[in-house]
Amino acid sequence: MMLVCVLLALLAAGATPLWMERRAAQRLLDETLRLQRYLLTLRDQAFYSNTARPIGLRHTPGWDCLVTRPGDDCQASTAFVPTPSLRLEAQLSPAAGFYGQRNTAQPGHVRLSDTHHATRVIWSAQGRVRICAEHGLPSLAPCNASGE
């Protein structure tokens, strides 16, 4: 009986780090999909209402977020705020966003990462929004060498 308890303890101790890393990877994937849905919603709003939906990155103490209006902060209802364990980085031009005038977009990309994994959400000038994994997430297509 004591041998069984020791074996179970060893198995549990060995599996815990693997489980924690898998859980962190799943959390990153969930947030990446949530960011993709956020951007697709902005695109659809811009295209449907024939208006502009600019995207900006805000740095505030404690977190970074994406906002759709110049005066907004990370507490705005329209802001995208990732979970605190993830880091948000963006490569955006000053005019980045979606434009309904001709159903176009100013391209850009946003990077979400934790300590081991990273993903990108990329949108093109035609408004196509896609996701890829920089490294570490086998459930997503890898980003190519140019970052797309």
N, C-alpha and C positions, 0 to 999 in steps of 0.2 A: 504494500500500500504506500509506503514511504517512497519507493522508487517511482511509482506512478505520479505522485505529487511533485517530485523533483523534475521528472520529464515534462510535466505540464508547465511548471514554472519556467523551465528553459525554453520551451516552445513559445510561451507567451512573451518572454523577454526578448527573444529573437524576432518575433513578428511585430512587435510594437513599433519600432522605427520604420519598418516597411509600410505599415498601416498609416502612420502619421504622414509619410511622404505621399502616399496615394491619396490621402484625404486633402492635402495641400494642393496637389495637382488637380483634383476634382473641383476644389474651390476656385482655382484660377480659371479652369475651363468654364465653370458656371458664370463667373464675372465677365469673362470674355464674351460669352453668348449674350449676357445682359447688356453689355456695351454695344454689341452688334445690333441688338433689337432697338436700343436707344437711338443709334444713328439711323437705322432704317425708318424709325418713326419720324425723326426730324426730316429725312428725305421725303417721305410720303406727305408730310404736312406741307413742305415747301412746294412740291410738285402739284398737290391738289389745290392749294389755295393761291398758287402763283405768287408766292412771296419768298423772301430770303430767310434762311435759317443759318446765320453765322455760328461758328463754333470757336470757342476760346478756352484756353487753359488758365485756371486760376490757382495760384499758390497761396495757401493760407496756413497759419500755424497749425500743425497737426495733420493736415491732409492736402491733397491736390484734387481738383475736380474739373470737369468740362462744363461750360456754361453756354447759353445761347443768346444772352443779352449782355452788352458791354458793362452795365452796372451791377450785374448779379454777382453774388458770392456763392460759396459752397453750400449755404443753407437755403438757397432758392429751390422752389419746388421743381423747377425744370432742370436743375443741375444733375449731372451724373457723378456720383461719389462712390468710388470702389470701397470694398471692405478695408479696414485699417491694416490688415496684414499684407496688402498688395501695394505696389508702387505704380503710380501713373506717370507716364512721360508722353509727350506729344511733339510731333514735328508738324507744325501748322504754319501756313502763310498768314499774313494779316487778314486776308479775305477768305480763309478756309470756311467751308460750309456748303450748304445746298441752296440752289437758286431755282425758283419755279418759273422764272421768265422764259427760259428755253429748256427747262428740265435738265439743268447741268449742275456741276459742282466744282468747287475749287478743291483739288485733291489734297490729301494729307493722310497721316497715320498716327495711331495711338498705340503705345506699348504698355502692356500690363505685365508686371513681373513680381515674383516672390524670390526667396533666396536660391532656389534651384531651377525654376522654370520661367519662361517668358513667352508671351504671345503678342501678336500685332493685329489690330483691326485697321484695314486699309480701305480708303474709298478713292475712286477714280474720278476723272473729269466727267464721265457719263453718269455718275451717281451709283455705280456698283460698289457694294460694301461686302468685303470678304475678310476672313480671318485666317491666320496661319500661326504656326509654332516656330519660334526661333530655335529652341532646343528643349528637349525633355518631355514633350507631350506627344505620345504616339497616336493619340486619337485625332490629331489635326494634321493637315498637310504642312510640310515644312516650308518656311519662307525661303525664297531663293537668295542668291548671293547679293543681289542689289537691295535686299530688305523687303521685297514684295512677296 
